[in-house]
Amino acid sequence: MSKETRTVRPFTGLNMLAPILDHSLLYFGQEKCEPGAGHIADLAVEEFMRRPLVIEWASDDEAFSQLRVRLVAGAADAGLDAQDLSFVVVASTPYLKIADVVLEHPLSDLHSLDRITDLVGESRARALSAPFSGFAVDAYLLLNKSLEPRPLRPHVKGTWIARARFRIETTLGPALLPPTPLTKELKEKLRLPARTIRYVQFGDHDVLQPYREQEQPVFYVDEDLLAQLNVRKNSAASKAVQLQLALDFVSSVVWRASRNSEIETVAYDDVRAGLLGSVIRIAAGPGASDVERERILKSVATDPDYVLARAEHAIDLAGGYAGVLKDGDA
């Protein structure tokens, strides 16, 4: 059952159109996500980047035919023309702070819309390429043009008539926090050297304790470096640096945990909801048993470098550097 709540909006005549996306589904590979719900995928970086992503508008061909009929009838009931409406799907990610339109399909061309529609295509959108933070997918039925204003009727271009939101999270997060720009003023305040490019401020955060039940740490990255990564976000060099930053943050968590006086006595269940639990899941790899995760947790105290080697493999830093060397994009 959908967990989405209905937003109260000052329009009338949309009774047929407003729930039109309530039964749509998002599939990330074989894993299903309902509107208003989130799904946590347990998989490695390389698999995340290869997985197909599709939206299913209706459960079968008969239901899809009925959906088409309701769309046309609902538009007429709302005093709208089918050519004024479009399905638009937007993918976004909090880590990369970007949003991409991955589908735009006008209702005037409704006959060519597939019941199950691919959202990746030949080139994967940047917003769908954030394995550490996951992504959100918002599907809209919206006005694709501005109309003559009428009381209690939508008329502004971009106004959505129906909406469904899906969230895909991963077991790689929150092992990497969205970076905060490290300015010259912050370096001075934190007493950091001028050429520092990254710094994790844990404060009182305990990486063994539940992440969301305490003040969260801050992952600072030099503001000039972040600007360059954004300018060259599609380059092999940018991707490699982002992977290195991911490993840097993971390393900070592992070394902080290794110095914790409780690390030799805690079990995986004790740290599952903390930053260390996220790091252990990365190092263990997708589908690993809790027994394997327990074994890696013990290595945090005895051999933290081994844990980091496992995490480096999962993050695929080697692949990032290989891309730089192959393309000559250093």
Sine and cosine of phi, psi and omega as CSV:
sin_phi,cos_phi,sin_psi,cos_psi,sin_omega,cos_omega
0.00,0.00,0.65,-0.76,-0.01,-1.00
-0.91,0.41,0.63,-0.77,0.03,-1.00
-0.99,-0.16,0.08,1.00,-0.08,-1.00
-0.96,0.29,0.65,-0.76,0.06,-1.00
-0.99,-0.15,0.54,-0.84,-0.04,-1.00
-1.00,0.10,0.78,-0.62,0.04,-1.00
-0.99,0.11,0.75,-0.67,0.04,-1.00
-0.97,0.24,0.82,-0.58,-0.06,-1.00
-0.76,-0.65,0.54,-0.84,-0.14,-0.99
-0.99,0.12,0.75,0.67,0.00,-1.00
-0.82,-0.57,0.45,-0.89,0.09,-1.00
-0.85,-0.53,0.30,-0.95,0.06,-1.00
0.99,0.14,0.19,0.98,-0.05,-1.00
-0.94,-0.33,0.32,0.95,-0.09,-1.00
-0.86,0.51,-0.56,0.83,-0.01,-1.00
-0.99,0.15,-0.52,0.85,-0.09,-1.00
-1.00,0.02,-0.55,0.83,-0.11,-0.99
-0.83,0.56,-0.64,0.77,-0.02,-1.00
-1.00,-0.06,0.26,0.97,-0.18,-0.98
-0.90,0.43,-0.39,0.92,-0.03,-1.00
-0.97,-0.25,0.11,0.99,-0.10,-1.00
-0.90,0.45,-0.42,0.91,-0.05,-1.00
-0.95,-0.31,0.20,0.98,0.08,-1.00
-0.96,0.29,0.38,-0.92,-0.01,-1.00
-0.69,-0.72,0.52,-0.86,0.09,-1.00
-0.93,-0.35,0.72,-0.69,0.04,-1.00
-0.89,-0.46,0.85,-0.53,0.09,-1.00
-0.96,-0.29,0.99,-0.10,-0.24,-0.97
0.92,0.39,-0.78,-0.63,0.03,-1.00
-1.00,-0.05,-0.03,1.00,-0.07,-1.00
-1.00,0.03,0.73,-0.68,-0.15,-0.99
-0.97,-0.24,0.64,-0.76,0.06,-1.00
-0.76,-0.65,0.75,-0.66,0.00,-1.00
-1.00,-0.05,0.34,-0.94,0.04,-1.00
-0.85,0.52,0.69,-0.72,0.03,-1.00
0.98,0.17,-0.01,1.00,-0.05,-1.00
-0.92,-0.39,0.27,-0.96,0.08,-1.00
-0.90,-0.44,0.42,-0.91,0.05,-1.00
-0.74,-0.68,0.70,-0.72,0.02,-1.00
-0.97,-0.23,0.87,-0.49,-0.01,-1.00
-0.99,-0.15,0.76,-0.65,0.00,-1.00
-0.97,-0.24,1.00,-0.07,-0.08,-1.00
-0.37,-0.93,0.33,-0.94,-0.03,-1.00
-0.98,0.19,0.23,-0.97,-0.05,-1.00
-0.84,0.54,-0.74,0.67,-0.09,-1.00
-0.90,0.43,-0.59,0.81,0.03,-1.00
-0.94,0.33,-0.63,0.77,0.05,-1.00
-0.82,0.57,-0.69,0.72,-0.07,-1.00
-0.96,0.29,-0.32,0.95,-0.02,-1.00
-0.99,-0.12,-0.28,0.96,-0.14,-0.99
-0.92,0.39,0.68,-0.73,0.10,-1.00
-0.95,0.31,0.40,-0.92,0.04,-1.00
-0.69,-0.72,0.85,-0.53,-0.01,-1.00
-0.71,-0.70,0.40,-0.91,0.13,-0.99
-0.91,-0.42,0.72,-0.69,0.03,-1.00
-0.96,-0.26,0.92,-0.40,-0.08,-1.00
-0.97,0.26,-0.51,0.86,-0.01,-1.00
-0.48,-0.88,0.38,-0.92,-0.17,-0.99
-0.95,0.31,-0.47,0.88,0.03,-1.00
-0.43,-0.90,0.02,-1.00,-0.09,-1.00
-0.90,0.44,-0.60,0.80,0.01,-1.00
-0.91,0.41,-0.71,0.71,0.03,-1.00
-0.90,0.43,-0.56,0.83,0.01,-1.00
-0.93,0.36,-0.62,0.79,0.06,-1.00
-0.90,0.44,-0.65,0.76,0.05,-1.00
-0.91,0.42,-0.59,0.81,0.04,-1.00
-0.88,0.47,-0.69,0.72,0.03,-1.00
-0.86,0.51,-0.70,0.72,-0.01,-1.00
-0.89,0.45,-0.69,0.72,-0.01,-1.00
-0.91,0.42,-0.57,0.82,0.02,-1.00
-0.89,0.45,-0.74,0.67,-0.01,-1.00
-0.91,0.40,-0.73,0.69,-0.01,-1.00
-0.92,0.39,-0.63,0.78,-0.01,-1.00
-0.92,0.39,-0.61,0.79,0.05,-1.00
-0.89,0.45,-0.69,0.72,0.02,-1.00
-0.90,0.44,-0.65,0.76,-0.01,-1.00
-0.90,0.43,-0.51,0.86,0.00,-1.00
-1.00,0.03,0.03,1.00,-0.02,-1.00
0.96,0.29,0.46,0.89,0.00,-1.00
-0.91,-0.41,0.40,-0.92,0.08,-1.00
-0.99,-0.17,0.58,-0.81,0.00,-1.00
-0.83,0.55,-0.53,0.85,-0.02,-1.00
-0.95,0.31,-0.19,0.98,0.04,-1.00
-1.00,0.04,-0.13,0.99,-0.12,-0.99
-0.87,-0.48,0.52,-0.86,0.05,-1.00
-0.60,-0.80,0.50,-0.87,0.27,-0.96
-1.00,0.09,0.78,-0.63,0.05,-1.00
-0.75,-0.66,0.74,-0.68,0.03,-1.00
-0.87,-0.50,0.79,-0.61,-0.04,-1.00
-0.88,-0.48,0.78,-0.63,0.10,-0.99
-0.97,-0.23,0.64,-0.76,0.00,-1.00
-0.59,-0.81,0.35,-0.94,0.02,-1.00
-0.62,-0.79,0.73,-0.68,-0.01,-1.00
-0.95,0.33,-0.47,0.88,-0.07,-1.00
-0.95,0.31,-0.78,0.63,-0.01,-1.00
-0.99,0.14,-0.17,0.98,0.03,-1.00
0.81,0.58,0.73,0.69,0.02,-1.00
-0.71,-0.71,0.34,-0.94,0.08,-1.00
-0.67,-0.74,0.69,-0.73,0.00,-1.00
-0.80,-0.59,0.69,-0.72,0.15,-0.99
-0.98,0.19,0.90,-0.43,-0.06,-1.00
-0.97,-0.23,-0.13,0.99,0.08,-1.00
-0.38,-0.93,0.69,-0.72,0.12,-0.99
-0.61,-0.79,0.92,-0.40,-0.10,-0.99
-0.70,-0.71,0.92,-0.40,-0.02,-1.00
-0.95,0.31,0.56,-0.83,0.04,-1.00
-0.93,0.38,-0.35,0.94,0.06,-1.00
-0.91,0.41,-0.29,0.96,0.03,-1.00
-0.90,-0.44,0.58,0.82,-0.12,-0.99
-0.87,0.49,-0.52,0.85,-0.06,-1.00
-0.89,0.45,-0.40,0.92,-0.05,-1.00
-1.00,-0.08,-0.01,1.00,0.02,-1.00
-0.98,0.21,0.81,-0.59,0.03,-1.00
-0.98,0.18,0.57,-0.82,0.02,-1.00
-0.85,0.52,-0.63,0.78,0.10,-0.99
-0.91,-0.42,0.91,-0.42,-0.16,-0.99
-0.93,-0.37,0.79,-0.61,0.02,-1.00
-0.94,0.34,0.71,-0.71,0.00,-1.00
-0.94,-0.34,0.07,1.00,-0.02,-1.00
-0.97,-0.23,-0.75,0.66,0.00,-1.00
0.93,0.37,-0.42,-0.91,-0.06,-1.00
-0.98,0.19,-0.38,0.92,-0.03,-1.00
-0.75,-0.66,0.90,-0.44,-0.06,-1.00
-0.93,0.37,0.78,-0.62,0.01,-1.00
-0.88,0.47,0.54,-0.84,0.00,-1.00
-0.87,0.50,-0.57,0.82,-0.01,-1.00
-0.92,0.40,-0.33,0.94,0.03,-1.00
-0.99,-0.11,0.19,0.98,-0.06,-1.00
-0.87,-0.49,0.70,0.71,-0.03,-1.00
-0.80,-0.61,0.97,0.25,-0.09,-1.00
-0.91,0.42,-0.32,0.95,-0.05,-1.00
-1.00,0.08,-0.43,0.90,-0.01,-1.00
-0.90,-0.43,-0.21,0.98,-0.09,-1.00
0.96,0.27,-0.29,-0.96,-0.07,-1.00
-0.41,-0.91,0.26,-0.97,0.11,-0.99
-0.90,-0.44,0.53,-0.85,0.08,-1.00
-0.81,-0.58,0.85,-0.53,0.05,-1.00
-0.93,-0.38,0.86,-0.51,0.06,-1.00
-0.97,-0.22,0.75,-0.66,-0.05,-1.00
-0.80,-0.60,0.54,-0.84,0.37,-0.93
-0.95,-0.31,0.89,-0.45,-0.14,-0.99
-0.63,-0.78,0.22,-0.98,0.08,-1.00
-0.96,0.27,0.78,-0.63,0.01,-1.00
-0.99,-0.14,0.10,1.00,0.06,-1.00
-0.43,-0.91,0.35,-0.94,0.09,-1.00
-0.99,0.13,0.63,-0.78,-0.04,-1.00
-0.89,-0.45,0.16,-0.99,0.08,-1.00
-0.89,0.46,0.80,-0.60,-0.03,-1.00
-0.86,0.51,0.71,-0.71,0.09,-1.00
-0.65,-0.76,0.59,-0.81,-0.02,-1.00
-0.85,0.53,0.73,-0.69,0.08,-1.00
0.87,0.50,0.38,0.93,0.06,-1.00
-0.83,-0.56,0.66,-0.75,0.05,-1.00
-0.91,0.41,0.67,-0.74,0.00,-1.00
-0.59,-0.81,-0.21,0.98,-0.04,-1.00
-1.00,0.05,0.74,-0.67,0.02,-1.00
-0.82,0.58,0.71,-0.70,0.00,-1.00
1.00,-0.05,-0.15,0.99,0.05,-1.00
-0.91,0.42,0.79,-0.61,-0.02,-1.00
-1.00,0.01,0.63,-0.78,0.00,-1.00
-0.99,-0.12,-0.61,0.79,0.05,-1.00
-0.63,-0.78,0.48,-0.88,-0.03,-1.00
-0.51,-0.86,0.58,-0.81,0.14,-0.99
-0.69,-0.73,0.74,-0.67,-0.01,-1.00
-0.89,-0.45,0.69,-0.72,0.04,-1.00
-0.81,-0.58,0.55,-0.84,0.03,-1.00
-0.78,-0.63,0.76,-0.65,0.10,-1.00
-0.91,-0.41,0.91,-0.42,0.08,-1.00
-0.95,-0.32,0.25,-0.97,-0.01,-1.00
-0.75,-0.66,0.32,-0.95,0.05,-1.00
-0.97,0.24,-0.04,1.00,0.10,-0.99
-0.98,0.22,-0.34,0.94,0.04,-1.00
-0.95,-0.31,0.41,-0.91,0.09,1.00
-1.00,0.04,0.65,0.76,-0.03,-1.00
-0.94,0.34,-0.18,0.98,0.16,-0.99
-0.74,-0.67,0.87,-0.50,0.01,-1.00
-1.00,0.05,0.49,-0.87,0.13,-0.99
-0.84,0.54,0.75,-0.67,-0.06,-1.00
-0.94,0.33,0.59,-0.81,0.10,-1.00
-0.97,-0.26,0.77,-0.64,-0.03,-1.00
-0.84,0.55,0.77,-0.63,0.03,-1.00
-0.99,-0.11,0.99,-0.16,-0.06,-1.00
-1.00,0.09,0.17,-0.98,0.05,-1.00
-0.87,0.50,-0.65,0.76,-0.01,-1.00
-0.91,0.43,-0.64,0.76,0.02,-1.00
-0.93,0.38,-0.61,0.79,0.04,-1.00
-0.87,0.49,-0.66,0.75,0.01,-1.00
-0.92,0.39,-0.67,0.74,-0.01,-1.00
-0.90,0.44,-0.62,0.78,-0.02,-1.00
-1.00,0.02,0.02,1.00,0.01,-1.00
0.86,0.52,0.71,0.71,0.01,-1.00
-0.98,-0.19,0.53,-0.85,0.07,-1.00
-0.88,0.47,0.44,-0.90,-0.12,-0.99
-0.87,0.49,-0.55,0.84,-0.06,-1.00
-1.00,-0.09,0.27,0.96,0.10,-1.00
-0.90,0.43,0.75,-0.66,0.01,-1.00
-0.95,-0.30,-0.36,0.93,0.08,-1.00
-0.48,-0.88,0.52,-0.85,-0.05,-1.00
-0.40,-0.92,0.74,-0.68,0.04,-1.00
-0.97,-0.25,0.86,-0.52,0.04,-1.00
-0.98,-0.20,0.99,-0.16,-0.04,-1.00
-0.98,0.19,-0.51,0.86,-0.09,-1.00
0.86,0.51,-0.76,-0.65,0.01,-1.00
-1.00,-0.04,0.15,0.99,-0.05,-1.00
-0.91,0.41,0.75,-0.66,0.03,-1.00
-0.97,-0.25,0.92,-0.40,-0.10,-0.99
-0.93,0.36,-0.20,0.98,0.03,-1.00
-1.00,0.05,-0.36,0.93,-0.08,-1.00
-1.00,-0.02,0.34,-0.94,-0.01,-1.00
-0.78,0.63,0.79,-0.62,-0.11,-0.99
-0.86,0.52,-0.71,0.71,-0.15,-0.99
-1.00,0.09,-0.02,1.00,-0.04,-1.00
-0.98,-0.21,0.26,0.96,-0.02,-1.00
-0.47,-0.88,0.17,-0.99,0.03,-1.00
-0.89,0.46,0.73,-0.68,-0.10,-1.00
-1.00,0.06,0.54,-0.84,0.03,-1.00
-0.95,0.32,0.18,-0.98,0.02,-1.00
-0.87,-0.49,0.76,-0.65,0.03,-1.00
-0.97,-0.23,0.98,-0.21,-0.02,-1.00
-1.00,0.03,0.70,-0.72,0.11,-0.99
-0.73,-0.69,0.70,-0.71,-0.05,-1.00
-0.71,0.70,0.77,-0.64,-0.10,-1.00
-0.89,0.46,-0.58,0.82,0.02,-1.00
-0.93,0.37,-0.63,0.78,0.05,-1.00
-0.90,0.43,-0.69,0.72,0.04,-1.00
-0.87,0.49,-0.64,0.77,0.01,-1.00
-0.89,0.46,-0.68,0.74,0.02,-1.00
-0.91,0.41,-0.63,0.78,0.04,-1.00
-0.89,0.46,-0.60,0.80,0.01,-1.00
-0.94,0.33,-0.66,0.75,0.00,-1.00
-0.89,0.45,-0.63,0.78,-0.08,-1.00
-0.94,-0.34,0.60,0.80,-0.17,-0.99
-0.88,0.48,-0.38,0.92,0.00,-1.00
-1.00,-0.07,0.00,1.00,-0.06,-1.00
-0.99,0.13,0.41,-0.91,0.05,-1.00
-0.89,0.45,-0.59,0.81,0.00,-1.00
-0.90,0.44,-0.69,0.72,0.01,-1.00
-0.88,0.48,-0.69,0.73,-0.01,-1.00
-0.90,0.43,-0.64,0.77,0.00,-1.00
-0.91,0.42,-0.66,0.75,0.01,-1.00
-0.91,0.42,-0.64,0.76,0.02,-1.00
-0.89,0.47,-0.64,0.77,0.04,-1.00
-0.91,0.41,-0.63,0.78,0.04,-1.00
-0.90,0.43,-0.65,0.76,0.05,-1.00
-0.89,0.46,-0.61,0.79,0.05,-1.00
-0.87,0.49,-0.72,0.69,0.01,-1.00
-0.91,0.41,-0.60,0.80,0.03,-1.00
-0.86,0.51,-0.69,0.72,-0.01,-1.00
-0.92,0.39,-0.70,0.72,0.03,-1.00
-0.85,0.52,-0.66,0.75,0.01,-1.00
-0.88,0.48,-0.66,0.75,0.02,-1.00
-0.87,0.49,-0.64,0.76,0.01,-1.00
-0.91,0.41,-0.72,0.70,-0.04,-1.00
-0.89,0.46,-0.73,0.68,-0.04,-1.00
-0.93,0.38,-0.57,0.82,0.05,-1.00
-0.92,0.40,-0.66,0.75,0.01,-1.00
-0.91,0.41,-0.61,0.80,-0.05,-1.00
-0.90,0.44,-0.39,0.92,0.00,-1.00
-1.00,-0.07,-0.04,1.00,0.00,-1.00
-0.96,0.27,0.74,-0.67,-0.07,-1.00
-0.90,0.44,-0.32,0.95,-0.05,-1.00
-1.00,-0.08,-0.07,1.00,-0.18,-0.98
-0.88,0.48,-0.50,0.87,-0.04,-1.00
-0.98,0.19,-0.20,0.98,-0.07,-1.00
-0.92,-0.38,-0.23,0.97,-0.06,-1.00
-0.99,0.16,0.45,-0.89,0.09,-1.00
-0.96,-0.28,0.23,-0.97,-0.04,-1.00
-0.86,0.51,-0.63,0.78,0.02,-1.00
-0.86,0.51,-0.49,0.87,-0.01,-1.00
-0.95,0.32,-0.48,0.88,-0.09,-1.00
-0.93,-0.36,0.04,1.00,-0.11,-0.99
-0.79,0.62,-0.66,0.75,-0.09,-1.00
-1.00,-0.01,0.08,1.00,-0.02,-1.00
-0.98,-0.19,0.07,-1.00,0.04,-1.00
-0.86,0.51,-0.63,0.77,0.02,-1.00
-0.89,0.46,-0.61,0.79,0.05,-1.00
-0.86,0.51,-0.65,0.76,0.04,-1.00
-0.89,0.45,-0.67,0.74,0.01,-1.00
-0.90,0.43,-0.65,0.76,0.02,-1.00
-0.88,0.47,-0.65,0.76,0.02,-1.00
-0.91,0.42,-0.61,0.79,0.07,-1.00
-0.88,0.47,-0.78,0.62,-0.07,-1.00
-0.90,0.44,-0.59,0.81,-0.02,-1.00
-0.95,0.30,-0.48,0.88,-0.01,-1.00
1.00,-0.03,0.33,-0.94,-0.04,-1.00
-0.90,0.44,0.64,-0.77,0.06,-1.00
0.98,0.20,0.04,1.00,-0.01,-1.00
-0.92,0.40,0.53,-0.85,0.04,-1.00
-0.98,0.20,0.30,-0.96,0.06,-1.00
-0.91,0.41,-0.42,0.91,0.06,-1.00
-0.91,0.42,-0.69,0.72,0.03,-1.00
-0.92,0.40,-0.64,0.76,0.04,-1.00
-0.90,0.44,-0.61,0.79,0.04,-1.00
-0.88,0.47,-0.65,0.76,-0.01,-1.00
-0.90,0.44,-0.67,0.75,0.00,-1.00
-0.94,0.35,-0.58,0.81,0.06,-1.00
-0.86,0.51,-0.66,0.75,0.01,-1.00
-0.89,0.46,-0.51,0.86,0.00,-1.00
-0.95,0.33,-0.33,0.94,0.05,-1.00
-0.86,0.51,-0.60,0.80,0.00,-1.00
-0.99,0.14,-0.59,0.81,-0.13,-0.99
-0.99,-0.14,-0.50,0.86,-0.08,-1.00
-0.44,-0.90,0.94,0.34,-0.06,-1.00
-0.87,0.50,-0.48,0.88,0.03,-1.00
-0.89,0.45,-0.54,0.84,0.05,-1.00
-0.91,0.41,-0.68,0.74,0.04,-1.00
-0.87,0.50,-0.67,0.74,-0.01,-1.00
-0.93,0.38,-0.56,0.83,0.07,-1.00
-0.90,0.44,-0.65,0.76,0.05,-1.00
-0.90,0.43,-0.68,0.73,0.00,-1.00
-0.91,0.42,-0.63,0.78,0.02,-1.00
-0.88,0.48,-0.63,0.78,0.06,-1.00
-0.89,0.45,-0.72,0.69,-0.04,-1.00
-0.91,0.42,-0.64,0.77,0.01,-1.00
-0.94,0.33,-0.39,0.92,0.01,-1.00
0.91,0.42,0.76,0.65,0.07,-1.00
-0.89,0.45,-0.57,0.82,0.03,-1.00
-0.86,0.51,-0.66,0.75,0.03,-1.00
-0.90,0.43,-0.60,0.80,0.03,-1.00
-0.90,0.43,-0.70,0.71,0.01,-1.00
-0.93,0.36,-0.58,0.81,0.03,-1.00
-0.88,0.47,-0.61,0.80,0.03,-1.00
-0.90,0.44,-0.62,0.79,0.03,-1.00
-0.91,0.42,-0.73,0.68,-0.05,-1.00
-0.93,0.38,-0.58,0.82,-0.01,-1.00
-0.93,0.36,-0.68,0.74,-0.07,-1.00
-1.00,0.06,-0.19,0.98,-0.08,-1.00
0.91,0.41,0.48,0.88,-0.10,-0.99
-0.96,-0.28,0.93,0.36,-0.06,-1.00
-0.98,-0.20,0.00,0.00,0.00,0.00
